[in-house]
Amino acid sequence: MERQHARYPFLDDARRAVGEANFDLQSLADDERVRERATERVERALDDGTVGNPSRDARVELLSYPLARVLVSLADEHVLTRKYARAEAATAHERLTDAESRRELKSARTERLTSEDLLAEFDLAGSVHADGDGYRVAVGTYLPLAADMWGDEWRLVNRALANGEVSISNTDLDDLLRKAIERRVAEGLPLDVPDTIAGALVGTVEEIRETLADLDLTRDIDTVVPERFPPCMKALLDSVQKGEHLPHHSRFAITSFLASIGMSTDEIIDLYMVNPGFGEEMTRYQTDHIRGETSPTEYSPPSCATMQSYGDCVNMDDRCETISHPMAYYEKAIDDADEDLTDWRDEEGDAESEKA
């Protein structure tokens, strides 16, 4: 088995390598090291949006991928499938784009994967062409990949379109390839798993479901108390209220966070109205998209790891050292409050009543 197969297990070559090794699901389920690494892939996807640190054993790392897909299938929850596919794609994307990883891999061409390799892998080479400092993508290829991207810059009306092709940057291409990887990972899930395999993994699947249930608890919050927000969200909310421009990843983070703690689209729009570039129609469209009102997906706030990667993780405190997601921080902050908390929306309503 090549190390590249373990680093990028979604590749067709990696699938063939597993098939040629004649491993069956029963042997994978019975292999403790493979099972532990597969479980870690799934649980870390729920916990922090990654698949954890790779095993030093290429065999274990590669074989844990098909077993992780089996575990996701047995749990059979849409939110788990989505989060797992995103985590695998995010890990692959990081390995592809991280400058340090690229330098490390220069000495071993067999382990190096390029954007051109991925374009060929996903049968996109004929639809994507280099164009100066960027690329041109056939509109029929662009639209499906960009459909779930958040941010108005992905809308076709905001792109240069000529002769049926869309102009994109190098960074845009990386993001579209990440979406292609995500779709490849999710392809075919949930799998049809034999009863014997399901029985061997019942304990592991139950642990994953418990982790998923704990995650779902954070989505039941319907209390807006800004002083209890995690530092990152306090900073972003402060920027919104000052009317400062936020990059799309920061805007997505605070909007998805506010939606997850119970704020309605109208309430979120009211917050953004102070922004000089405010546009109600676009803000409503983006917020409804995040909430799953106008999209097939209800988006969760980014994990702490993602916030760090975008530079949105600021002013860390002691609680930040013990959690891996802003929602987990907020839930704990609410639970640890010594006094009765007043919802910010109630305060706003009282203030309006006094004015009247």
N, C-alpha and C positions, 0 to 999 in steps of 0.2 A: 504494500500500500504506500502511495506517495503522500508526503506531508501535505501537499496541496489539497489532496482529497479531504484530509481532516480539517484543513482551514476553511475550505469551501465545500461543505458536504452536499449542497443543493445542486452541484454541477452534474451533468449527465455522466461524465467520466467517473465521478465519485459513486454514483448509483451503480454503474457497471462494475466498479471495483468491489462493492459490497456483494453484488450478485455472483461475481466470479469467485469470491472467497467462500461461497457455499455456506454462509451463515444463515440459519433459520431463526425465526422470531423466538422460538422456545429457548434456543441456546442463548440468545441475547437477554431474554427475561431472566434466565437463571444465572447469568454472569453478574456477580455483585458489583464489580467495578464499572461495568457498562451501565448497569441499572442506576447506580448512584449518580454517575455523570449525566445520564439522561434526565433523571429527576431534578438535578441541579439546573439543567438547561431550562426546564419548564418553570420551576419555582422562581428562578432569578428573573425570568421574563415577566412574571407577575410582580415581583418585588421591586426591581429597579430597571426594567427594560433592557437588560443584557442577558447573555446566556452563560455568564460566569467565566472564570479563567479556564482556558483549555487544558486538557490533560496532557502531560508530557508524553504519554503513550499514544502514538498516532492511531493505533488500532482502536483503543478505547474511545478516543475522541470521535473518530469516524463512525463507529458503530453506535455510539450514543445518540446520533442524530436520527436514524430511522426508529430507534426505540422511543425517543422523545415524541416523535410524531404518533406513535402508537398510544403513548400516555395521553397526549392531547385528544386523540380520537376517543379514548375510553372515557375521559372526563366529559367530552362532548358538550362544551359550553362555547357559544359564539365569542364571548369576550376573551376567553382563554385562547382560542384559535387565533384571533386577531392580534392579541398581545404577543403570543409566541412567534408568529410570523414576522411581526415588526422587530422583535428582539433579534431574531436570526439575521434579518436584513440589516439592522443597525450594526451588528457585530461585523458582518461582511463589509459593509460600507466603511466602517472605521479601519479595517485592515487594508482596504483598497486605497484609502485617501490619506492615511496617516503618514506623514513624511518620514518619520523614524522607521516605520515598518518597511517603507519602500527602500530606504538605504540598507536595511538589514537583509532584504531579499535580493539585492543586486548580485550577490555572489552565488545565488542558486536560481537560475532561470526557470527550472522546473516548478519552483514554488511560487513564482511571481505571476500575478494575474493583473491584466490591464483592462482598461475600459473597452478596448478593441476586442479583447477576448470575450468579455461579457456581451458585447453587441452580437458577436457571432453565436454565442451560447443561446441567446434568446431570439435568434433569427431576425435581428434588427439591423444588421450591417448594411443591408440594401436600402434601409429607410433613414439612416443617419449619416450625414456627410460633413466632414470638416469644412469650415468656412472661416478663414482668417483666424481670429482668436477664439472662435466659438464653433457652433455646429448648426446645421440645418436639418430639421426633422420633418418627415412627411406628416401632414396634419392628421391622417388616419392612425398613425402610430402615436402621435403626441397626445391626442384627446383621451384615450383610455388610461394612459399612465398618469396623466395630470388630473384626472377627474377627482381623485380623493386628496389632492394636494391642498393644503390650507394656505390662504394668502391670495389677494386679488391679482398678484403678478402672474399667477398661473392661468388666469382666465384668458381665453383666446383673444378677446377684444383688446387686451393689453399687450399683445405680442405682435411683432413684425411678421406679417404673413405675405408670402409672394410665391407664385407658381405652385401653390399647394404645399408649401413648406414653411415651418415655423423656425424662427431664429432663437437659439438658446446659447447660454454660456457654458463653460466647462463645468461650473458648479451645478448648473441646472441639469446637465447630463448625468452627473453623479447622483443627483436626487432622483432622477427618472430611473436610473439603473437600480437604485435602492428599492424603488417601488416594484420594479420587475422581479427583483429577488424575493421581495415579500410575497408577491403573487405566486412565484414558483414554490416557495415553502408551503403556502396555504393550499396549493393545488391538490385536490383529491381528499382533503380533510373534511369530515372525519373518515378514517379508513374503516373497512369492514374487518374487525379483529376476531379471530376464532375464539370460541368460548374457553378453550384450554389456556390460551395466552391471557385472556382477560382474568381468569381465575388466578393465575400465577402473579398477576400484578394488582390484585384487588386492594391490598394494603397500601401500596404506593399511590394508586389513584385516589384512595380515600384521603391521604395526606394532602394531595394536590387540591382536592375539592375543599378541604378545610382552609387551605391557604387562600383559595378563591373566595370562600365565604367571608373570611376576615377582610379581604379587599373590598368586597361588596358592602360591608358595614360602613365604610367611609363614605359611600355614596348616599347614605340615608341622612346625612347631615343637612339640616335646613335652618342654620343659624349663621348670621353674618356679624361677626365681631372682629373688626379689623385689628384691634390691639392684640388679638390672639393669633393673627396670621403668622405664618412662617416669615422670617426676615426677607426672603426673596420676593414673596408676594406683597409684603408691605412696601418694599421699594418700588415694585412695578405699579401698585395702586397709587402711590405717591406721585409717580411720573405721569400717570393718567390724569390725576386731579390737577396737576400743574400744567396740563395741556402740552406736555412734551411728546415729541414723535417717538414711537416705539418701533423697532424692527419687527417684522412679521412674526418671528419666533417668540419674542417677548409678548407681543399682543396676543398670540395664541395661548401662551402660558397663563396669563392673568385672566383671559376670557374663559378658558376651560376650567380654571380654578373656581371662578365666581359662579359659573354654571353648575359645577359639581357640589357647591355648598348651598344650592337652593335658589340662587338669584334668577329671576325671569329674564327673558330677552329684553323686555322694556326697561327693567331696572338696570341692566348692563348698558343699554343704549344711553340712558340718562347719565351714566358716569362718563361716557365718552363725549358727551355734547360739548364739554369745555375745550376739546381739542380743536386747534385752528383748522386742521384738515378733516374735521368730522363730516361724514356723509351718512345720513340715517339709513338710506337704502342699502349701501354697501355694508355698514356695520350690522344691520339686521340680517342680511344674507349670511355674513360670516358667522355670526353668533348662532343663528338657527342651524347652520351647517355643523358647527361644533356640537350642538346639543342633539344632533341626530334628527332634527325636524325636517331637514331638506336633504339628508344624506343617509345612506344605509348604515352609517356608523355613528355611535355616540362616543365622542373623543374624551379621553381622560387627560388630566393635567400631566405634563412631563414629569418624569422621575427626577430625583436630585442629581443623578448622574448626567441626565440630559441637560438639566439646568446649568450644571457646571460646564459642560462642553460648549454651551452657547454664551457663557460669561454672565448668566443671569443669577447665579448663586452668589449672594453677597451677604455681608454682615452675619456670618454664621455664629450661632450661640451654642450653649452646651447641649440643648435638645437636638440640634442638628447632627451632633456626633452619634446619636443613637437611632436615627431613622434614615430611611432611604427614599421617602416620597413626601412632598408637601402636604398631601392629604392626611398622611399618617401623623405628621407634625401637628396639623390643625386639630385633628380628632383628639390627640393627647392633650393639647393645650386647653381644649374645651373641657375635657374630663378632669383636668387638674385644677380648674378654676375654683378658688375658695369661696367666691361670692356668686350670687345669681347674675347671669350675664344678660345684658339688654341687647336685643338684635338691632343692628344699625338702622334697618329699615323702619323699625318702630320709632326710633329717635327722629328720623327724618319726618315721619308722619306727625309726630307730636309738634315738631317745629313748624310744620305747615299749618297745623291747627291753631297754634298761637298767633301766627301771622294773620290768619283769618279773623 
